[in-house]
Amino acid sequence: MGVGLTSLIYVLTPEAIVIGGGFSASAIFFLPTAIAEVEKRVMPTSRIGLEILTSKLGNSPGMLGATKLALALVR
């Protein structure tokens, strides 16, 4: 996970990375290791202000987005 995030950071230079879906429910197990890997692999100047967060909605955003789309198409 940390290696993948490293690639995304160098390509996209995001201000924040939000881990969502099923991964957010198990973040306690892998997120500290992923963050340590990012800190090891990404130059400090490339991660200034970078936040790696978990989604507050957990696994629900996909279902909520699909519901909103379906309601918009029905109306």
QUICORVEN-V267603 format. One record per run of one state. SS is the DSSP state (A for helix, B for strand, O for the rest). FROM is the first residue (numbers start at 1). LEN is the number of residues. Records with the same first field share a line. If there is no record, write none. Layout:
SS: FROM-LEN / FROM-LEN
This chain:
O: 1-1 / 13-3 / 20-2 / 26-1 / 42-2 / 47-4 / 55-6 / 75-1
A: 2-11 / 22-4 / 27-15 / 44-3 / 61-14
B: 16-4 / 51-4
